[in-house]
Amino acid sequence: MKSTIQQFLRDEEGAAAIEYGLLAGLISVMIITGATLMGTSLKGIFTTLSTVLQTANTSAATH
């Protein structure tokens, strides 16, 4: 019985699987965060571009 418990405590295969799972989770969070930030930035760029084009269109229509 004692040797079975010692063998269980020395077994590290489960720990490696947990570490890989945590690493995959962290990478997923980083990808989601990066995509969200990039999406927000792109939204700002397209909003500015739309405003500039609308202003140019309005100016061209009045001349």
C-alpha positions in Angstrom: 0.0 0.0 0.0 2.8 2.4 0.9 4.6 1.7 -2.4 1.4 2.4 -4.3 1.1 5.8 -2.7 4.7 6.7 -3.3 4.4 5.7 -6.9 1.3 7.9 -7.2 3.2 10.9 -5.7 6.1 10.4 -8.2 3.8 10.2 -11.2 4.0 13.5 -13.1 2.1 12.6 -16.3 -1.1 14.3 -15.0 0.8 17.4 -14.0 2.2 17.8 -17.6 -1.3 17.5 -19.0 -2.6 20.1 -16.7 0.3 22.4 -17.6 -0.4 22.0 -21.3 -4.1 22.8 -20.6 -3.3 25.9 -18.7 -0.9 27.0 -21.4 -3.5 26.5 -24.1 -6.0 28.5 -22.1 -3.6 31.4 -21.6 -2.8 31.5 -25.3 -6.5 31.5 -26.1 -7.1 34.4 -23.8 -4.2 36.3 -25.4 -5.6 35.7 -28.9 -9.1 36.8 -27.9 -7.7 40.0 -26.2 -5.5 40.8 -29.2 -8.4 40.3 -31.7 -10.7 42.5 -29.5 -8.2 45.3 -29.3 -7.4 45.2 -33.0 -11.2 45.2 -33.8 -11.7 48.3 -31.7 -8.8 50.0 -33.4 -10.0 49.1 -36.9 -13.5 50.4 -36.0 -12.0 53.8 -35.1 -10.0 53.9 -38.3 -13.1 53.1 -40.5 -15.2 55.6 -38.6 -12.6 58.3 -39.2 -12.4 57.3 -42.9 -16.2 57.4 -43.2 -16.3 60.9 -41.7 -13.6 62.2 -44.1 -15.3 60.7 -47.1 -18.7 62.1 -46.1 -17.2 65.5 -45.6 -15.5 65.3 -49.0 -18.7 64.2 -50.7 -20.7 67.0 -49.1 -18.1 69.6 -50.1 -18.0 68.3 -53.7 -21.8 68.3 -54.0 -22.0 72.0 -52.9 -19.5 73.2 -55.5 
